[in-house]
Amino acid sequence: MHICHVITRLIIGGAQENTILTCEGLHQRGHQVTLISGPTRGPEGSLVQRARQGGYEFIELRELIRAVNPWMDTRARRYLRMEFQRLKPDVVHTHSSKAGIIGRFAARDARVPLVIHTIHGMSFNRTQTWLIRKGYAILERLAARRSHAIVTVADAMIEQAVAAGVCTRDKLLTVHSGMEVEQFTPTTEARVAARRKMGVAEDDIVVGTVARIFRKKGYEQLIPIMAEAVQREPRLRFVWLGDGAQRQEYENELSRLGLREKTFLPGLVPPDEVPMWMAGFDLLAHTSQWEGLPRAVVQALLMQVPAVAFDIDGTPEVVLDNLTGRLIPLNDLTEFAAALCELAADAELRRKLGQAGREHCLETFDWRRMVDRLEALYLNRVGTWNVGTWERGDVAILLIYAA
């Protein structure tokens, strides 16, 4: 088959890593693969070089930008349609909110035989205003009518999509996000080397966080959690892997609270170095305010690092409460701090939770299993195209932009 994947940008992030692994896996199995992405900019890092070296065709479409821009979005849809008409793919598979909406409309325009979309995280979520949530929900419903199937990276996304009226349940399928599990193998040597780089003592308890440093990733919650936890457990040390627009703001807050000397910020690290840093963690703190499937939690558990996380979205499918970590009610900062301190005080409990987490994730989140299921989905659905309607959808999009 010729399979064309479309994503808004290739920053270092879960949806992007998932898409790159899918393209590589399908290419290795002999399929013709094309990946189309918009421009990749910003402090979050880039996977563009890996895409260019993947052996498949990579196209950067400069009109496909992340921000809502009716002029550029109209051009992106037109150019995507032209690319689809030129490439004549059997399958168009879209990822992320912007590329997912525009890409599916363009695929309909080009009469692509099979259109699939993956929900990595709902485009409308609890961090947005009511009006924005409503607008995105309408767009997702319209785009869903141009999709043969919609893949979700966690079962929670199915429930949210059905509840929002995006589509019927029979159009949705969970394919858990895949990881390069073989890269995440804990060893004593790796732990010693990582903790030496962090500058922590052997009896310090290192709490790691892996996330872009910007709003909605939960740093506004994490910092007061840290402040409360260190009052109870002075051995705690913190490591933040990542970078982003709010880094200086959060560093200033750490300094104000006397936490800066207890917090090590390596900045942005390449994805293949994440296992090395995680080897030095004792715990992972995941405070993101919305999720699809928290890949950083999966990766930590593969390294036998138990996690404390808020009980939202796809997180309970990874953090099995009292089995692979602790689930905390959303934004209950006191309980979150207490869970960190409880686990910090009990090395045997950390070992038990981490071992169970690794076993769970090795079985569920191997990237090859993800590619197996996606390839089967394509093969089962090619040739089932139903044209449907689209004129009202175009009108609705124009009305939303006008509002």
ZATI-752489 format. One line per 4 residues: number of its first residue (from 1); their letters; for each residue x, z negated, y of C-alpha. Coordinates in steps of 0.05 Angstrom, whole numbers, plus 5000, padded with zeros to 4 digits. Example, Ala and Ser with C-alpha at 12.3 -4.5 7.8 and 13.67 -1.06 7.14 Angstrom:
% ZATI-752489
1	AS	5246:4844:4910 | 5273:4857:4979
***
This chain:
% ZATI-752489
1	MHIC	5000:5000:5000 | 5019:5007:5073 | 5005:4939:5105 | 5009:4928:5180
5	HVIT	5014:4856:5206 | 5000:4841:5280 | 5018:4777:5317 | 5020:4759:5390
9	RLII	5093:4736:5393 | 5149:4715:5347 | 5170:4647:5373 | 5196:4595:5324
13	GGAQ	5130:4567:5300 | 5086:4559:5239 | 5043:4622:5245 | 5104:4664:5260
17	ENTI	5145:4637:5201 | 5085:4647:5156 | 5078:4720:5179 | 5153:4736:5172
21	LTCE	5154:4708:5101 | 5092:4749:5083 | 5123:4813:5110 | 5188:4800:5072
25	GLHQ	5152:4784:5007 | 5108:4846:5010 | 5167:4889:5027 | 5206:4861:4968
29	RGHQ	5148:4881:4922 | 5153:4953:4943 | 5097:4957:4994 | 5107:4994:5060
33	VTLI	5104:4940:5114 | 5100:4946:5190 | 5101:4885:5236 | 5075:4893:5308
37	SGPT	5087:4837:5358 | 5081:4827:5432 | 5141:4805:5473 | 5174:4740:5453
41	RGPE	5196:4696:5512 | 5203:4623:5528 | 5243:4562:5507 | 5212:4557:5437
45	GSLV	5263:4605:5406 | 5254:4672:5373 | 5246:4702:5303 | 5253:4774:5329
49	QRAR	5323:4782:5300 | 5299:4761:5231 | 5242:4811:5236 | 5289:4867:5256
53	QGGY	5333:4852:5196 | 5276:4847:5146 | 5280:4917:5119 | 5210:4936:5143
57	EFIE	5188:4970:5207 | 5184:4925:5268 | 5149:4947:5332 | 5147:4907:5397
61	LREL	5085:4924:5440 | 5098:4899:5511 | 5024:4902:5530 | 5006:4850:5477
65	IRAV	5018:4788:5519 | 4995:4717:5505 | 4959:4703:5571 | 4888:4730:5581
69	NPWM	4894:4792:5625 | 4837:4843:5622 | 4881:4900:5646 | 4937:4888:5596
73	DTRA	4889:4869:5540 | 4852:4935:5548 | 4918:4972:5545 | 4941:4932:5485
77	RRYL	4877:4950:5448 | 4887:5024:5464 | 4960:5025:5443 | 4946:4986:5380
81	RMEF	4892:5037:5362 | 4941:5093:5374 | 4993:5059:5330 | 4943:5049:5274
85	QRLK	4922:5122:5279 | 4995:5142:5275 | 5015:5095:5219 | 4951:5103:5178
89	PDVV	4958:5035:5144 | 4914:5015:5085 | 4910:4944:5112 | 4915:4913:5181
93	HTHS	4926:4838:5177 | 4924:4801:5243 | 4951:4732:5262 | 4942:4685:5322
97	SKAG	4884:4684:5371 | 4901:4740:5419 | 4928:4790:5369 | 4873:4770:5321
101	IIGR	4817:4790:5369 | 4848:4852:5401 | 4879:4875:5336 | 4815:4873:5297
105	FAAR	4777:4912:5350 | 4833:4963:5352 | 4832:4968:5276 | 4758:4981:5278
109	DARV	4769:5035:5331 | 4821:5068:5286 | 4777:5063:5223 | 4829:5024:5184
113	PLVI	4805:5017:5112 | 4816:4941:5106 | 4820:4889:5161 | 4843:4817:5147
117	HTIH	4855:4760:5195 | 4890:4693:5184 | 4867:4631:5221 | 4931:4589:5229
121	GMSF	4895:4542:5276 | 4827:4551:5309 | 4831:4587:5376 | 4778:4539:5402
125	NRTQ	4795:4466:5392 | 4786:4395:5418 | 4840:4402:5471 | 4802:4454:5511
129	TWLI	4744:4452:5560 | 4673:4466:5534 | 4671:4534:5569 | 4736:4558:5539
133	RKGY	4716:4535:5470 | 4649:4572:5477 | 4682:4636:5500 | 4733:4637:5444
137	AILE	4679:4621:5393 | 4639:4682:5415 | 4700:4727:5412 | 4717:4701:5343
141	RLAA	4647:4716:5318 | 4651:4787:5344 | 4720:4797:5314 | 4697:4768:5248
145	RRSH	4645:4823:5242 | 4703:4872:5241 | 4739:4835:5186 | 4732:4844:5111
149	AIVT	4760:4774:5099 | 4787:4716:5139 | 4844:4675:5109 | 4854:4603:5130
153	VADA	4917:4563:5119 | 4877:4500:5103 | 4808:4485:5076 | 4792:4448:5140
157	MIEQ	4792:4515:5177 | 4737:4541:5132 | 4692:4482:5149 | 4706:4490:5224
161	AVAA	4694:4565:5223 | 4628:4558:5186 | 4605:4501:5231 | 4620:4544:5293
165	GVCT	4582:4603:5265 | 4644:4648:5264 | 4623:4678:5197 | 4592:4661:5131
169	RDKL	4630:4621:5079 | 4636:4679:5031 | 4682:4716:5079 | 4732:4658:5082
173	LTVH	4789:4643:5035 | 4843:4589:5037 | 4914:4612:5025 | 4959:4553:5041
177	SGME	5017:4568:5087 | 5080:4583:5049 | 5149:4553:5058 | 5219:4570:5032
181	VEQF	5216:4508:4989 | 5284:4520:4958 | 5316:4507:5026 | 5287:4437:5029
185	TPTT	5326:4399:4975 | 5347:4328:4993 | 5417:4304:4975 | 5457:4242:4990
189	EARV	5513:4283:5021 | 5464:4318:5068 | 5435:4252:5090 | 5503:4222:5106
193	AARR	5524:4284:5146 | 5458:4287:5185 | 5460:4214:5205 | 5531:4221:5227
197	KMGV	5509:4277:5274 | 5452:4234:5299 | 5499:4176:5313 | 5457:4125:5276
201	AEDD	5478:4067:5231 | 5462:4064:5157 | 5411:4009:5167 | 5376:4043:5225
205	IVVG	5307:4073:5209 | 5304:4144:5236 | 5235:4170:5255 | 5237:4245:5264
209	TVAR	5189:4292:5302 | 5191:4367:5295 | 5149:4404:5347 | 5153:4445:5410
213	IFRK	5161:4398:5469 | 5098:4414:5509 | 5028:4388:5519 | 4979:4384:5460
217	KGYE	5036:4370:5412 | 5023:4296:5421 | 5083:4271:5460 | 5036:4235:5509
221	QLIP	5014:4194:5448 | 5082:4191:5413 | 5120:4159:5471 | 5074:4097:5477
225	IMAE	5074:4092:5400 | 5150:4089:5402 | 5148:4036:5456 | 5101:3992:5416
229	AVQR	5137:4003:5350 | 5206:3984:5375 | 5180:3918:5400 | 5163:3901:5328
233	EPRL	5220:3937:5293 | 5284:3942:5334 | 5320:3982:5280 | 5278:4043:5296
237	RFVW	5313:4105:5323 | 5279:4171:5341 | 5300:4244:5335 | 5261:4300:5368
241	LGDG	5275:4370:5341 | 5250:4424:5389 | 5248:4445:5461 | 5196:4465:5512
245	AQRQ	5171:4464:5583 | 5157:4389:5586 | 5224:4365:5560 | 5250:4337:5625
249	EYEN	5184:4303:5641 | 5183:4268:5574 | 5257:4249:5579 | 5241:4216:5646
253	ELSR	5186:4176:5613 | 5232:4155:5556 | 5282:4130:5608 | 5228:4092:5646
257	LGLR	5208:4056:5582 | 5279:4041:5560 | 5274:4088:5500 | 5322:4143:5520
261	EKTF	5382:4110:5487 | 5342:4103:5423 | 5322:4176:5422 | 5366:4235:5402
265	LPGL	5344:4304:5426 | 5385:4359:5392 | 5341:4411:5426 | 5319:4476:5393
269	VPPD	5351:4487:5325 | 5347:4550:5282 | 5295:4544:5226 | 5349:4546:5172
273	EVPM	5380:4483:5203 | 5316:4442:5201 | 5328:4417:5129 | 5397:4392:5149
277	WMAG	5368:4349:5205 | 5309:4325:5163 | 5357:4300:5110 | 5374:4243:5158
281	FDLL	5302:4223:5171 | 5270:4162:5140 | 5200:4178:5167 | 5165:4235:5202
285	AHTS	5117:4220:5260 | 5067:4277:5272 | 5022:4266:5332 | 4998:4336:5347
289	QWEG	4928:4339:5377 | 4905:4400:5338 | 4930:4434:5276 | 4920:4488:5225
293	LPRA	4966:4464:5171 | 5024:4421:5195 | 5085:4458:5168 | 5134:4406:5194
297	VVQA	5099:4353:5152 | 5104:4397:5089 | 5178:4408:5103 | 5191:4334:5112
301	LLMQ	5155:4317:5048 | 5196:4369:5011 | 5256:4329:5036 | 5223:4266:5008
305	VPAV	5209:4240:5078 | 5140:4207:5082 | 5096:4222:5142 | 5051:4185:5190
309	AFDI	5002:4232:5223 | 4934:4235:5256 | 4875:4250:5210 | 4856:4318:5238
313	DGTP	4844:4389:5215 | 4889:4410:5156 | 4933:4348:5159 | 4896:4309:5103
317	EVVL	4912:4367:5056 | 4986:4350:5064 | 4987:4276:5081 | 4949:4244:5024
321	DNLT	4935:4174:5051 | 4975:4121:5014 | 5003:4174:4968 | 5049:4217:5011
325	GRLI	5043:4179:5076 | 4994:4148:5124 | 4934:4180:5158 | 4914:4149:5225
329	PLND	4849:4159:5264 | 4861:4207:5321 | 4896:4173:5379 | 4895:4103:5350
333	LTEF	4964:4088:5378 | 4967:4016:5356 | 4951:4032:5283 | 5001:4089:5284
337	AAAL	5056:4043:5309 | 5037:3991:5256 | 5043:4044:5201 | 5112:4063:5225
341	CELA	5134:3991:5224 | 5104:3978:5156 | 5141:4037:5125 | 5205:4020:5163
345	ADAE	5205:3952:5130 | 5195:3977:5058 | 5248:4025:5031 | 5218:4026:4962
349	LRRK	5150:4047:4990 | 5183:4103:5030 | 5218:4127:4967 | 5154:4127:4927
353	LGQA	5113:4164:4980 | 5169:4214:4992 | 5176:4230:4918 | 5101:4241:4910
357	GREH	5102:4284:4973 | 5157:4329:4946 | 5120:4339:4880 | 5055:4356:4916
361	CLET	5087:4406:4964 | 5131:4442:4914 | 5069:4460:4875 | 5024:4478:4933
365	FDWR	5066:4509:4989 | 5116:4557:4957 | 5117:4621:4998 | 5116:4664:4936
369	RMVD	5049:4635:4916 | 5023:4653:4986 | 5047:4725:4979 | 5016:4730:4909
373	RLEA	4948:4710:4935 | 4951:4756:4996 | 4973:4815:4954 | 4915:4802:4906
377	LYLN	4867:4798:4964 | 4889:4866:4991 | 4885:4899:4923 | 4816:4872:4910
381	RVGT	4787:4892:4977 | 4818:4959:4995 | 4764:5012:5002 | 4706:4965:5018
385	WNVG	4703:4982:5093 | 4635:4974:5126 | 4633:5004:5196 | 4584:4955:5227
389	TWER	4570:4955:5302 | 4617:4947:5360 | 4586:4969:5425 | 4553:4902:5438
393	GDVA	4619:4868:5423 | 4654:4908:5477 | 4600:4889:5526 | 4607:4816:5508
397	ILLI	4682:4817:5518 | 4673:4847:5587 | 4621:4794:5606 | 4667:4738:5583
401	YAA	4725:4765:5624 | 4679:4774:5684 | 4658:4701:5679
***
